[in-house]
């Protein structure tokens, strides 16, 4: 009878939530932004996202096959995390990127950043963030001016020669676009999936409703980044909404900074992490005059082991030992 028992370490929690279910929820949450990206930037945007997803999944399969894992077992254990990485990589580039960029970005993210470190849950930094930074550094020479959204266009009709809203804010200029335009993404040049903030917020609400993320942490990140921008800009509160509604802050806060593996394990640790992340993002934007959300998250990912080392949960029933009085 004893042989039928399963021995495992704590915690012992009965739940239907699995990594696969969580990753599928994230994929669903990214669909509104994907649809709006295609509406605004055309079929080339869809091709870039599809290529990123296809090569992210292919990279995981190829790596595991090389490691002698059976194909059926790979398929049975497939958790959709590579699909999420592929979608994020495709959505965080613009239609000015060459077609091979998401291919190399996805392969780097999945094989180098995730699989070589042991697979899902063992990566040191967020794979999608690392893949995005890899593409930015590797293919910056191939990137021209950002394209403005062109509804119904296959490749985009208007080349944006002016600075993006993020650059305007970092240089102390309030963008001419209204808050509604920035929220909907109309007239805003940028990456495929970060343009329509309303679609991203809808995805965030879905994840919060499904209890995949704690919505408080992304809100802290966004608010701190906006307030820090306002302070650096000389307490000009007109900078607040352009700072939070431009660039990749919303998609980074909801879908990348909240990655379970690369965030602290404690409530206090997460508060410190997201506050520091908001400050770092705003400071780097001003220092570089460019979008720095990916770099800020990547840097903060590296601080998580340090935060977890010094900020620990107290065990149940823990009592602080009292110091004994020294004998006179």
Backbone bond lengths (Angstrom), bond angles and torsions (degrees), N, CA, C in turn:
res aa  C-N    CA-C-N  psi(-1)  N-CA   C-N-CA  omega(-1)  CA-C   N-CA-C  phi
1 X - - - 1.467 - - 1.525 110.27 -
2 X 1.317 116.44 -36.61 1.450 121.73 -177.81 1.521 111.61 -65.83
3 X 1.347 116.75 -27.23 1.453 120.22 -179.08 1.530 112.23 -68.49
4 X 1.336 117.89 -17.45 1.462 120.72 -179.86 1.523 113.03 -85.45
5 X 1.322 117.32 -5.23 1.459 120.87 -179.14 1.520 110.42 -82.13
6 X 1.316 115.20 147.27 1.462 121.56 177.21 1.521 108.46 -109.09
7 X 1.312 116.27 122.74 1.453 121.60 -179.80 1.532 108.95 -100.11
8 X 1.316 116.68 129.49 1.459 120.43 177.38 1.512 108.96 -152.67
9 X 1.321 115.47 162.01 1.456 120.09 -179.77 1.524 110.33 -80.51
10 X 1.312 115.85 160.47 1.457 121.23 177.38 1.532 109.91 -72.10
11 X 1.327 118.70 161.52 1.466 126.99 5.15 1.514 112.38 -85.19
12 X 1.330 116.12 151.85 1.461 122.02 179.58 1.529 107.92 -107.93
13 X 1.315 116.23 101.31 1.458 121.55 -175.41 1.522 109.09 -124.88
14 X 1.332 116.12 127.22 1.457 120.33 175.68 1.525 109.00 -89.81
15 X 1.305 116.61 120.84 1.458 120.95 -178.96 1.520 110.19 -158.33
16 X 1.310 115.89 153.61 1.465 120.68 176.87 1.524 111.17 -91.07
17 X 1.333 117.13 -4.53 1.462 121.44 -179.58 1.518 110.26 -76.01
18 X 1.300 115.53 122.88 1.454 121.45 177.93 1.524 108.68 -123.85
19 X 1.323 115.98 167.42 1.464 120.25 176.54 1.519 110.50 -58.10
20 X 1.330 116.82 -41.09 1.470 120.34 179.46 1.524 110.82 -61.72
21 X 1.315 117.51 -44.77 1.463 120.88 -179.05 1.528 110.90 -63.37
22 X 1.328 116.49 -41.00 1.464 120.97 179.35 1.521 110.50 -64.64
23 X 1.338 116.77 -44.38 1.465 120.60 -179.23 1.530 111.81 -65.95
24 X 1.321 116.54 -35.74 1.471 119.72 176.16 1.524 110.11 -65.01
25 X 1.335 116.80 -39.18 1.459 120.19 176.93 1.526 111.18 -61.72
26 X 1.328 116.31 -40.12 1.470 119.58 178.72 1.533 110.46 -65.70
27 X 1.329 116.66 -39.94 1.474 120.27 176.33 1.532 111.04 -59.75
28 X 1.326 115.87 -44.08 1.470 120.44 178.62 1.525 110.28 -62.41
29 X 1.340 116.52 -41.25 1.457 120.97 -178.90 1.526 112.37 -66.02
30 X 1.333 117.25 -25.95 1.464 121.40 -179.99 1.531 112.61 -84.97
31 X 1.319 117.50 -11.39 1.468 120.46 -177.10 1.534 113.30 -62.33
32 X 1.350 120.57 -43.79 1.466 118.58 178.89 1.528 113.08 -57.38
33 X 1.334 116.69 -42.81 1.466 120.12 178.59 1.519 111.13 -66.36
34 X 1.328 116.55 -36.05 1.460 120.35 178.29 1.521 111.03 -65.28
35 X 1.327 116.17 -45.88 1.470 120.73 179.55 1.528 110.53 -60.99
36 X 1.334 117.11 -45.63 1.461 119.82 -179.30 1.526 111.28 -67.39
37 X 1.323 116.81 -32.37 1.458 119.70 176.27 1.513 112.14 -63.12
38 X 1.324 115.63 -40.17 1.463 120.53 178.03 1.528 110.36 -69.99
39 X 1.337 116.93 -40.18 1.467 120.93 178.41 1.528 110.35 -61.20
40 X 1.330 116.50 -43.11 1.463 120.66 -176.19 1.531 113.04 -78.89
41 X 1.346 117.23 -37.01 1.465 119.50 -170.84 1.529 114.14 -115.77
42 X 1.325 118.16 -2.30 1.454 120.29 172.10 1.520 115.51 88.53
43 X 1.325 114.13 -170.73 1.465 121.59 -173.54 1.524 113.26 -68.45
44 X 1.326 117.02 -26.83 1.466 118.27 177.92 1.527 110.82 -63.73
45 X 1.328 116.38 -34.80 1.461 120.51 176.41 1.525 110.69 -62.80
46 X 1.334 116.02 -43.12 1.463 120.67 178.00 1.522 110.86 -62.27
47 X 1.334 116.66 -39.14 1.463 120.88 179.68 1.529 110.93 -64.33
48 X 1.326 117.04 -41.20 1.464 120.45 179.97 1.529 111.47 -64.24
49 X 1.332 116.68 -43.96 1.466 120.51 179.18 1.524 110.59 -65.57
50 X 1.334 116.53 -43.14 1.467 120.72 -179.85 1.528 110.94 -62.61
51 X 1.325 117.28 -41.82 1.466 120.84 178.39 1.528 111.11 -64.02
52 X 1.328 116.31 -41.34 1.464 120.19 179.66 1.526 111.24 -61.87
53 X 1.332 116.79 -44.54 1.463 120.93 179.70 1.526 110.84 -66.90
54 X 1.325 116.88 -45.56 1.472 121.17 -177.21 1.524 111.57 -60.24
55 X 1.330 117.11 -44.18 1.464 119.65 -177.44 1.519 112.26 -79.50
56 X 1.322 118.29 -23.09 1.461 120.18 173.01 1.527 110.14 -67.17
57 X 1.323 116.13 -45.56 1.470 120.62 178.35 1.526 110.22 -67.02
58 X 1.330 116.63 -43.85 1.467 120.81 179.65 1.520 111.08 -61.70
59 X 1.323 116.88 -39.37 1.459 120.36 179.32 1.515 112.34 -61.64
60 X 1.344 116.90 -41.10 1.468 120.91 178.54 1.524 110.85 -65.88
61 X 1.334 116.72 -44.68 1.467 120.81 179.29 1.526 110.99 -62.94
62 X 1.322 116.81 -45.88 1.466 120.54 -177.71 1.523 110.93 -62.24
63 X 1.325 116.64 -43.33 1.460 120.21 179.92 1.524 111.24 -61.65
64 X 1.332 116.34 -47.05 1.464 120.12 -177.85 1.526 111.83 -68.47
65 X 1.324 117.52 -33.69 1.464 120.44 175.97 1.524 110.64 -66.68
66 X 1.323 117.22 -39.36 1.460 121.11 176.94 1.528 110.31 -63.73
67 X 1.339 115.76 -32.24 1.469 120.75 178.58 1.531 111.92 -83.13
68 X 1.345 116.26 14.25 1.470 123.45 173.41 1.528 113.92 70.25
69 X 1.318 117.33 25.48 1.461 119.85 177.72 1.522 108.52 -88.81
70 X 1.334 118.98 132.94 1.470 121.51 -178.45 1.523 112.38 -60.83
71 X 1.321 115.89 144.24 1.471 121.96 -178.01 1.524 111.10 -59.87
72 X 1.330 117.60 -42.25 1.466 120.73 -179.13 1.525 111.18 -64.03
73 X 1.320 116.42 -38.19 1.464 120.08 179.85 1.528 110.71 -68.95
74 X 1.338 116.78 -37.59 1.465 120.89 177.41 1.520 109.92 -61.72
75 X 1.331 115.47 -44.84 1.463 120.72 -178.92 1.527 111.04 -66.12
76 X 1.330 116.37 -40.33 1.455 120.56 -179.08 1.528 111.39 -66.01
77 X 1.315 117.59 -34.85 1.462 122.09 -176.52 1.527 112.73 -95.86
78 X 1.322 116.92 2.72 1.467 120.56 -178.00 1.527 109.81 -60.25
79 X 1.346 116.86 125.94 1.471 120.44 -172.49 1.531 114.37 -111.72
80 X 1.329 117.75 6.74 1.463 123.28 176.58 1.524 113.82 70.07
81 X 1.324 118.29 6.29 1.470 119.12 178.41 1.526 111.13 -66.31
82 X 1.328 116.77 -33.82 1.466 119.54 177.92 1.529 111.06 -70.15
83 X 1.333 117.21 -29.75 1.459 120.46 175.74 1.533 109.76 -65.39
84 X 1.324 116.13 -43.09 1.467 120.67 177.91 1.530 110.31 -60.99
85 X 1.330 116.31 -46.48 1.472 120.15 179.18 1.520 110.62 -59.84
86 X 1.336 116.87 -44.13 1.459 120.68 179.12 1.513 112.82 -62.44
87 X 1.342 116.67 -43.51 1.462 120.25 179.32 1.524 111.24 -62.32
88 X 1.326 116.87 -43.96 1.457 120.56 -179.39 1.531 111.50 -65.99
89 X 1.305 116.70 -39.86 1.468 120.02 177.92 1.527 110.50 -62.94
90 X 1.340 116.32 -44.40 1.457 120.09 179.17 1.515 112.87 -66.08
91 X 1.328 117.09 -35.28 1.457 120.91 -176.86 1.522 113.44 -80.65
92 X 1.334 117.56 -17.85 1.467 120.45 -177.56 1.518 112.82 -101.23
93 X 1.324 117.32 18.61 1.456 121.13 170.26 1.522 107.98 -121.70
94 X 1.308 116.31 164.32 1.454 120.43 -179.60 1.515 111.54 -102.21
95 X 1.303 115.98 169.21 1.462 120.48 179.20 1.525 111.68 -75.54
96 X 1.332 117.16 3.64 1.456 120.98 171.11 1.531 111.94 -87.11
97 X 1.322 116.80 -5.74 1.462 120.87 178.53 1.529 110.20 -79.67
98 X 1.335 117.36 145.21 1.472 120.22 177.34 1.520 111.09 -69.73
99 X 1.308 116.92 159.47 1.456 122.00 -172.74 1.529 112.36 -64.89
100 X 1.334 117.23 -25.56 1.465 119.34 -177.87 1.531 112.55 -82.89
101 X 1.320 118.64 -11.43 1.466 121.08 -177.67 1.522 112.81 -61.63
102 X 1.348 119.86 -50.76 1.472 119.01 179.55 1.519 113.02 -66.36
103 X 1.325 117.50 -25.01 1.475 120.12 177.62 1.520 109.87 -64.48
104 X 1.337 116.27 -53.47 1.463 120.15 -179.77 1.524 111.37 -69.10
105 X 1.329 117.06 -35.47 1.460 119.89 179.08 1.516 112.18 -62.99
106 X 1.327 116.89 -43.51 1.463 120.73 -179.84 1.526 111.83 -68.61
107 X 1.314 116.74 -42.21 1.468 120.08 178.99 1.524 110.72 -62.65
108 X 1.324 117.05 -41.56 1.465 120.82 177.98 1.525 110.62 -63.93
109 X 1.333 116.28 -45.46 1.462 120.55 -177.38 1.516 112.36 -62.25
110 X 1.328 116.53 -46.32 1.464 120.59 -173.85 1.525 111.89 -79.85
111 X 1.322 117.11 -47.89 1.465 119.74 -174.38 1.524 111.78 -77.35
112 X 1.331 117.24 -50.95 1.464 120.78 -174.37 1.522 112.24 -79.11
113 X 1.329 116.73 -47.92 1.468 120.18 -172.86 1.521 112.57 -81.78
114 X 1.346 117.68 -35.47 1.462 119.84 -176.78 1.527 113.24 -100.98
115 X 1.319 117.85 -61.01 1.463 120.85 -170.20 1.528 112.92 -67.18
116 X 1.317 118.08 -40.19 1.467 120.12 -179.36 1.526 112.58 -66.30
117 X 1.321 116.68 -18.63 1.463 120.78 178.18 1.536 112.15 -97.24
118 X 1.334 116.95 4.35 1.459 120.10 175.05 1.516 115.51 117.22
119 X 1.333 118.12 -2.72 1.460 120.08 177.86 1.510 113.49 99.03
120 X 1.324 115.44 -164.84 1.465 122.02 -175.80 1.526 111.76 -56.40
121 X 1.321 116.17 130.91 1.456 121.24 177.54 1.510 115.03 87.17
122 X 1.329 118.04 -3.13 1.466 120.84 -178.15 1.521 112.96 -118.90
123 X 1.329 116.24 1.02 1.457 119.83 179.73 1.529 110.47 -73.18
124 X 1.312 115.64 145.43 1.464 121.34 -178.39 1.523 110.87 -79.02
125 X 1.330 116.38 -39.38 1.463 121.47 178.39 1.524 108.77 -123.72
126 X 1.327 116.03 164.71 1.459 120.70 179.90 1.528 109.91 -66.09
127 X 1.336 118.91 123.37 1.467 120.99 -177.21 1.524 113.87 -58.95
128 X 1.337 117.31 -42.22 1.462 120.21 -178.87 1.529 110.90 -64.36
129 X 1.332 117.13 -40.03 1.459 120.97 178.03 1.525 110.15 -63.39
130 X 1.329 116.04 -46.16 1.463 120.00 -179.86 1.524 111.02 -63.04
131 X 1.332 117.20 -39.97 1.457 120.92 177.96 1.514 112.00 -64.97
132 X 1.319 116.79 -38.79 1.457 121.32 179.38 1.526 110.35 -66.10
133 X 1.340 117.33 -45.13 1.465 121.25 178.68 1.528 110.25 -64.29
134 X 1.324 116.94 -39.54 1.468 121.64 177.54 1.532 110.66 -58.57
135 X 1.327 116.85 -44.62 1.466 120.25 179.20 1.518 111.34 -66.90
136 X 1.325 116.64 -40.85 1.463 120.48 -178.52 1.523 110.40 -61.48
137 X 1.327 116.09 -43.21 1.463 120.08 -178.58 1.530 111.05 -73.91
138 X 1.325 116.69 -41.04 1.466 120.77 -172.75 1.520 113.42 -77.50
139 X 1.344 117.60 -35.20 1.465 120.24 -172.26 1.521 113.04 -116.87
140 X 1.339 117.39 19.08 1.451 119.95 179.77 1.529 111.41 -60.12
141 X 1.330 116.49 -32.39 1.465 120.22 -179.97 1.533 112.05 -64.32
142 X 1.358 116.07 -25.31 1.466 120.18 -176.38 1.517 112.60 -92.27
143 X 1.334 117.03 -1.00 1.459 120.96 -174.92 1.520 109.92 -97.46
144 X 1.311 116.30 124.13 1.459 120.40 176.79 1.508 110.50 -95.23
145 X 1.313 117.10 -151.69 1.459 121.50 178.40 1.528 109.72 -69.97
146 X 1.328 115.53 148.92 1.457 120.34 179.29 1.521 110.42 -65.88
147 X 1.333 116.14 145.78 1.464 121.04 179.20 1.524 110.63 -91.91
148 X 1.313 115.31 139.93 1.461 120.72 174.34 1.527 109.38 -77.80
149 X 1.333 118.28 149.07 1.470 120.29 175.84 1.525 111.01 -57.76
150 X 1.313 115.87 134.80 1.468 121.07 177.81 1.521 107.96 -134.41
151 X 1.321 117.23 97.14 1.461 121.82 -176.02 1.522 109.97 -64.00
152 X 1.324 115.45 127.68 1.456 120.77 179.64 1.510 113.77 88.02
153 X 1.331 117.64 -4.55 1.462 120.03 -179.75 1.516 110.12 -87.98
154 X 1.305 116.95 147.97 1.466 120.97 179.94 1.514 110.79 -80.30
155 X 1.335 117.99 -37.11 1.458 119.66 -174.58 1.520 112.44 -125.89
156 X 1.297 118.43 -8.93 1.454 121.25 -176.28 1.521 109.31 105.37
157 X 1.300 117.52 134.49 1.457 120.50 -173.18 1.525 113.84 -101.32
158 X 1.320 117.13 -32.88 1.447 119.32 -173.23 1.517 110.50 -116.26
159 X 1.319 116.86 127.93 1.461 121.36 176.12 1.516 108.56 -87.35
160 X 1.306 116.13 127.01 1.460 120.77 -179.31 1.519 108.95 -84.73
161 X 1.299 117.17 109.99 1.456 120.54 179.79 1.518 111.83 -93.73
162 X 1.329 116.21 -16.60 1.457 119.66 179.35 1.523 110.46 -79.81
163 X 1.319 116.00 166.07 1.463 120.59 179.65 1.519 109.97 -69.28
164 X 1.323 115.99 153.21 1.460 120.28 177.30 1.525 109.28 -72.98
165 X 1.335 115.78 168.19 1.467 120.36 -178.52 1.521 111.49 -62.17
166 X 1.344 117.50 -34.98 1.466 121.25 178.58 1.522 110.16 -61.37
167 X 1.332 116.63 -44.04 1.461 120.94 179.73 1.523 110.71 -66.22
168 X 1.321 116.96 -39.66 1.466 120.64 177.80 1.522 110.67 -57.63
169 X 1.320 116.33 -47.41 1.465 120.64 -178.66 1.519 110.99 -64.81
170 X 1.326 116.85 -43.51 1.468 120.73 -178.60 1.522 112.10 -64.52
171 X 1.330 116.89 -23.11 1.465 121.36 178.13 1.528 112.20 -95.54
172 X 1.338 116.02 5.22 1.451 119.41 176.63 1.508 115.05 84.31
173 X 1.334 117.04 22.37 1.457 121.66 179.81 1.521 109.67 -116.13
174 X 1.311 117.42 130.26 1.463 121.61 177.25 1.528 108.19 -78.17
175 X 1.349 118.47 123.51 1.472 120.49 -179.68 1.520 112.15 -59.32
176 X 1.342 115.13 150.08 1.462 120.15 -178.68 1.524 112.27 -73.94
177 X 1.318 117.47 -20.21 1.462 120.74 -178.58 1.522 111.32 -66.98
178 X 1.320 116.17 146.77 1.458 120.73 176.82 1.524 110.17 -79.38
179 X 1.325 115.49 166.53 1.468 120.71 177.93 1.528 110.24 -61.54
180 X 1.332 117.40 -37.53 1.465 121.65 178.89 1.523 110.30 -63.96
181 X 1.331 116.63 -43.47 1.469 120.04 178.14 1.523 110.94 -61.29
182 X 1.321 116.54 -42.14 1.465 120.06 -179.71 1.528 111.33 -69.15
183 X 1.336 116.04 -34.89 1.459 120.05 179.09 1.524 111.16 -68.76
184 X 1.324 116.99 -41.82 1.468 121.58 -179.19 1.525 112.07 -85.12
185 X 1.323 117.37 -22.11 1.454 120.63 -178.93 1.507 114.10 88.16
186 X 1.309 118.28 7.97 1.464 121.27 -178.73 1.524 109.54 -75.83
187 X 1.315 115.65 123.31 1.458 120.99 178.94 1.504 114.42 80.82
188 X 1.350 117.99 6.36 1.464 121.38 -179.49 1.521 110.52 -102.57
189 X 1.324 116.52 119.34 1.454 119.61 174.52 1.528 109.48 -75.89
190 X 1.310 116.47 151.93 1.454 118.99 179.88 1.512 112.28 160.29
191 X 1.313 116.10 -161.92 1.461 122.14 -178.15 1.530 110.64 -76.82
192 X 1.320 115.30 165.23 1.466 121.80 -173.22 1.525 112.18 -59.85
193 X 1.305 116.74 -48.89 1.463 119.64 -171.64 1.502 115.80 -97.62
194 X 1.342 118.13 -7.44 1.460 119.17 -175.83 1.525 112.50 -97.89
195 X 1.334 117.70 -1.82 1.463 120.85 -173.91 1.524 112.28 -72.59
196 X 1.322 117.49 -52.71 1.471 121.37 -177.85 1.526 109.59 -86.85
197 X 1.324 115.64 98.59 1.466 120.40 -177.03 1.524 111.43 -69.20
198 X 1.329 116.82 -28.67 1.464 120.44 179.65 1.526 110.63 -63.00
199 X 1.323 116.87 -39.37 1.462 121.24 178.32 1.525 110.81 -66.45
200 X 1.330 116.75 -38.69 1.465 120.71 178.89 1.523 110.92 -67.66
201 X 1.324 116.47 -40.44 1.467 119.98 178.68 1.526 111.21 -65.94
202 X 1.344 116.66 -35.20 1.469 120.06 176.33 1.528 109.83 -62.61
203 X 1.329 116.35 -41.47 1.465 120.53 176.52 1.512 111.81 -64.06
204 X 1.325 116.91 -38.37 1.466 120.50 178.82 1.522 111.90 -66.34
205 X 1.325 116.39 -39.87 1.471 120.25 177.00 1.524 110.65 -63.12
206 X 1.328 116.40 -39.80 1.471 120.21 178.17 1.532 110.54 -62.17
207 X 1.341 116.97 -45.14 1.469 120.18 -179.82 1.520 111.32 -64.86
208 X 1.325 116.80 -37.00 1.464 120.16 177.94 1.528 110.64 -67.53
209 X 1.336 116.38 -41.11 1.462 120.38 178.66 1.520 111.42 -64.66
210 X 1.327 116.67 -34.70 1.462 121.82 177.84 1.532 112.18 -82.52
211 X 1.326 116.12 -0.58 1.469 123.47 -179.85 1.520 112.10 59.94
212 X 1.318 115.16 33.45 1.467 120.50 174.67 1.519 109.69 -81.55
213 X 1.335 117.14 -37.26 1.455 121.57 177.45 1.517 109.79 -127.27
214 X 1.320 114.92 157.55 1.463 121.32 170.39 1.520 106.23 -93.28
215 X 1.325 116.92 108.49 1.459 121.93 -172.15 1.523 112.77 -61.92
216 X 1.334 117.20 -18.12 1.468 120.69 -179.18 1.527 110.90 -62.11
217 X 1.329 117.28 -40.22 1.464 120.21 -174.96 1.530 113.11 -67.85
218 X 1.336 120.32 -46.16 1.469 118.77 174.25 1.530 112.73 -60.35
219 X 1.342 116.25 -37.50 1.461 119.27 179.29 1.528 111.13 -65.00
220 X 1.331 116.57 -38.24 1.469 120.10 176.53 1.524 110.09 -62.03
221 X 1.319 116.35 -46.85 1.462 121.67 179.60 1.529 110.87 -57.49
222 X 1.317 116.62 -49.97 1.463 122.06 -177.51 1.527 110.71 -63.90
223 X 1.333 117.03 -46.22 1.465 121.02 -177.65 1.530 111.42 -64.80
224 X 1.335 116.49 -44.07 1.471 119.92 -179.24 1.525 110.85 -65.22
225 X 1.328 116.87 -40.51 1.465 120.23 177.73 1.526 110.73 -61.67
226 X 1.342 116.37 -43.23 1.459 120.12 179.11 1.515 112.63 -66.34
227 X 1.328 117.41 -44.04 1.461 121.11 -179.56 1.527 111.61 -67.25
228 X 1.327 116.69 -39.65 1.466 120.20 177.97 1.524 110.78 -63.88
229 X 1.319 116.31 -40.09 1.466 120.65 176.08 1.520 110.88 -60.99
230 X 1.328 115.84 -41.63 1.464 120.68 178.97 1.524 111.45 -62.75
231 X 1.335 116.09 -42.44 1.464 120.75 179.99 1.525 110.81 -65.88
232 X 1.333 116.64 -47.37 1.466 120.42 -179.59 1.527 111.05 -62.82
233 X 1.330 115.93 -34.47 1.456 120.34 -179.58 1.506 114.46 -79.11
234 X 1.328 117.29 10.04 1.462 120.74 177.11 1.507 113.11 88.72
235 X 1.327 116.94 31.72 1.470 123.36 179.97 1.529 112.01 59.23
236 X 1.340 114.92 37.06 1.462 120.97 174.47 1.524 107.07 -91.70
237 X 1.339 117.25 102.91 1.458 120.83 -172.57 1.527 112.76 -72.02
238 X 1.327 116.92 -8.77 1.461 120.44 174.87 1.528 111.44 -68.94
239 X 1.342 117.06 -13.86 1.466 121.23 178.94 1.529 112.36 -82.26
240 X 1.345 117.04 -17.23 1.464 119.53 -170.32 1.528 112.50 -61.10
241 X 1.316 117.61 -56.37 1.468 119.45 -176.79 1.533 113.25 -67.83
242 X 1.332 119.45 -40.60 1.473 117.73 174.11 1.527 113.01 -60.43
243 X 1.331 116.59 -33.62 1.468 119.75 -179.48 1.523 112.02 -67.65
244 X 1.349 117.29 -38.08 1.466 118.98 -176.46 1.525 112.57 -90.76
245 X 1.346 117.37 -19.18 1.461 120.27 -177.06 1.523 113.24 -105.18
246 X 1.313 117.15 7.95 1.461 120.48 176.70 1.520 109.56 -117.96
247 X 1.333 114.77 157.47 1.455 118.61 179.14 1.518 113.24 70.88
248 X 1.320 115.75 -154.84 1.465 120.95 -174.55 1.508 114.62 -103.38
249 X 1.342 117.34 21.79 1.464 119.41 -176.15 1.521 112.21 -63.43
250 X 1.334 117.93 -45.31 1.466 120.57 -176.05 1.526 111.15 -66.36
251 X 1.326 117.44 -49.12 1.467 119.56 -178.87 1.525 110.69 -66.21
252 X 1.340 116.89 -35.01 1.459 119.74 178.05 1.512 111.99 -68.05
253 X 1.332 116.40 -41.68 1.466 120.79 -177.40 1.520 111.98 -66.98
254 X 1.326 116.90 -41.71 1.466 120.80 -174.73 1.515 112.62 -82.61
255 X 1.329 117.76 -43.78 1.457 120.86 -168.02 1.527 115.21 -106.90
256 X 1.322 118.45 -15.82 1.461 119.90 -176.09 1.523 113.24 -116.34
257 X 1.324 116.18 -46.46 1.461 119.33 -178.11 1.524 112.54 -69.05
258 X 1.333 117.84 -18.24 1.468 121.94 -176.79 1.527 113.37 -93.35
259 X 1.320 117.31 7.85 1.464 121.18 179.22 1.524 110.21 -55.42
260 X 1.330 116.86 127.56 1.470 120.98 -175.90 1.529 112.69 -57.14
261 X 1.313 116.54 -43.50 1.462 121.10 -172.60 1.516 112.47 -68.82
262 X 1.326 116.93 -32.37 1.462 120.64 -172.29 1.528 112.53 -109.14
263 X 1.328 116.84 25.72 1.462 121.51 173.18 1.529 108.77 -125.80
264 X 1.322 118.42 155.85 1.470 121.40 -178.05 1.524 112.95 -60.58
265 X 1.328 115.42 162.05 1.465 121.98 -176.00 1.524 113.33 -90.62
266 X 1.317 117.55 -10.26 1.456 120.19 -175.61 1.524 111.15 -117.09
267 X 1.326 115.79 158.93 1.459 121.32 178.07 1.526 110.90 -62.34
268 X 1.323 115.99 -47.41 1.457 120.49 179.95 1.531 110.60 -63.08
269 X 1.320 115.69 -41.01 1.467 120.19 178.20 1.515 112.09 -61.36
270 X 1.324 116.63 -40.68 1.461 120.66 178.53 1.526 111.63 -67.50
271 X 1.310 117.69 -37.34 1.462 120.47 177.43 1.530 110.00 -61.08
272 X 1.315 116.28 -46.61 1.464 120.78 178.59 1.534 110.20 -63.02
273 X 1.314 115.62 -43.47 1.474 121.45 -177.26 1.524 111.51 -60.24
274 X 1.322 117.83 -50.32 1.465 120.76 -174.41 1.531 112.22 -75.83
275 X 1.323 118.17 -31.43 1.461 119.74 174.14 1.523 110.13 -65.90
276 X 1.324 116.05 -46.89 1.468 120.42 178.50 1.522 110.93 -62.39
277 X 1.332 116.54 -37.41 1.463 121.08 179.71 1.520 111.08 -63.90
278 X 1.330 117.47 -41.39 1.454 120.92 178.84 1.523 111.85 -64.60
279 X 1.323 116.13 -43.46 1.466 120.29 178.77 1.524 110.80 -64.17
280 X 1.341 116.29 -46.30 1.461 121.09 -178.34 1.524 111.49 -61.82
281 X 1.326 117.29 -41.26 1.469 121.00 179.57 1.521 111.04 -60.51
282 X 1.332 116.62 -47.43 1.467 120.47 -178.77 1.521 111.85 -65.18
283 X 1.319 116.22 -42.22 1.471 120.31 -178.90 1.526 110.90 -65.23
284 X 1.332 116.46 -44.23 1.458 119.85 179.99 1.528 111.76 -65.93
285 X 1.320 117.12 -35.53 1.471 120.12 176.77 1.515 110.53 -59.52
286 X 1.324 116.54 -46.76 1.455 120.41 -179.36 1.532 111.23 -68.30
287 X 1.317 116.75 -37.75 1.469 120.26 -176.62 1.523 112.46 -70.68
288 X 1.353 116.66 -30.53 1.466 120.01 -173.03 1.531 114.02 -110.77
289 X 1.328 117.29 -13.03 1.472 121.74 -175.14 1.527 111.94 56.31
290 X 1.309 116.29 42.04 1.457 121.72 178.91 1.529 108.81 -154.90
291 X 1.335 116.36 170.68 1.461 120.92 177.58 1.527 109.30 -73.53
292 X 1.323 116.62 129.24 1.466 121.22 -174.42 1.520 113.35 -128.57
293 X 1.333 117.77 14.11 1.470 120.34 -177.49 1.528 110.80 -57.75
294 X 1.328 117.14 -46.59 1.466 120.41 -178.44 1.521 111.51 -61.15
295 X 1.330 116.69 -43.74 1.462 120.42 -179.41 1.525 111.05 -67.32
296 X 1.333 117.32 -38.16 1.460 120.57 179.17 1.525 111.27 -64.47
297 X 1.324 116.61 -45.07 1.471 120.07 178.98 1.519 110.33 -64.76
298 X 1.332 117.22 -41.20 1.465 120.93 179.26 1.530 110.92 -60.46
299 X 1.319 116.92 -44.15 1.462 120.84 179.31 1.522 111.61 -65.68
300 X 1.334 116.50 -41.99 1.461 119.87 -179.21 1.526 111.49 -69.52
301 X 1.331 117.99 -30.62 1.464 120.95 174.83 1.524 110.87 -55.24
302 X 1.324 116.13 -36.74 1.469 121.10 -177.31 1.525 112.41 -73.32
303 X 1.327 117.29 -15.60 1.471 120.20 179.43 1.521 112.94 -90.60
304 X 1.334 117.18 -9.61 1.471 120.72 -175.42 1.530 112.59 -59.48
305 X 1.350 120.27 -46.17 1.474 118.50 177.80 1.523 112.44 -58.30
306 X 1.323 116.80 -35.80 1.468 120.35 179.38 1.525 110.59 -68.50
307 X 1.331 117.26 -42.19 1.471 121.01 178.04 1.524 110.33 -62.52
308 X 1.334 116.25 -44.71 1.473 120.26 -179.09 1.524 112.11 -67.37
309 X 1.317 116.80 -24.77 1.463 119.89 -179.92 1.524 112.07 -71.77
310 X 1.321 115.75 -36.37 1.459 119.76 -174.89 1.521 113.90 -100.96
311 X 1.327 117.19 -18.65 1.475 119.92 179.00 1.518 108.55 -116.10
312 X 1.311 116.72 106.25 1.459 122.49 -174.38 1.524 110.68 -119.23
313 X 1.318 115.84 151.21 1.466 120.82 172.69 1.521 109.34 -73.97
314 X 1.324 115.97 139.31 1.456 119.41 176.74 1.522 109.62 -78.83
315 X 1.329 118.58 132.23 1.473 120.48 178.26 1.517 111.20 -60.62
316 X 1.350 115.43 153.13 1.465 120.76 179.34 1.522 109.46 -60.19
317 X 1.336 115.95 129.76 1.455 121.17 179.72 1.505 114.49 82.90
318 X 1.339 116.70 7.64 1.463 120.40 -177.18 1.525 110.93 -66.51
319 X 1.306 116.59 135.29 1.460 122.80 175.04 1.521 108.50 -126.63
320 X 1.298 114.65 131.38 1.461 119.81 -179.61 1.516 109.55 -65.60
321 X 1.336 117.00 125.89 1.470 118.78 -179.20 1.522 110.88 -65.44
322 X 1.331 114.51 137.27 1.456 119.72 -179.22 1.532 109.08 -88.02
323 X 1.303 114.40 137.88 1.464 119.05 178.36 1.516 110.03 -73.95
324 X 1.304 114.88 132.71 1.452 119.06 178.14 1.524 109.66 -77.08
325 X 1.330 114.71 138.90 1.455 118.98 179.61 1.524 109.15 -71.01
326 X 1.322 113.26 134.14 1.466 118.78 179.25 1.527 110.47 -69.32
327 X 1.322 114.68 138.93 1.468 119.96 179.81 1.529 109.89 -70.46
328 X 1.313 116.23 134.26 1.454 119.84 179.06 1.515 110.33 -74.78
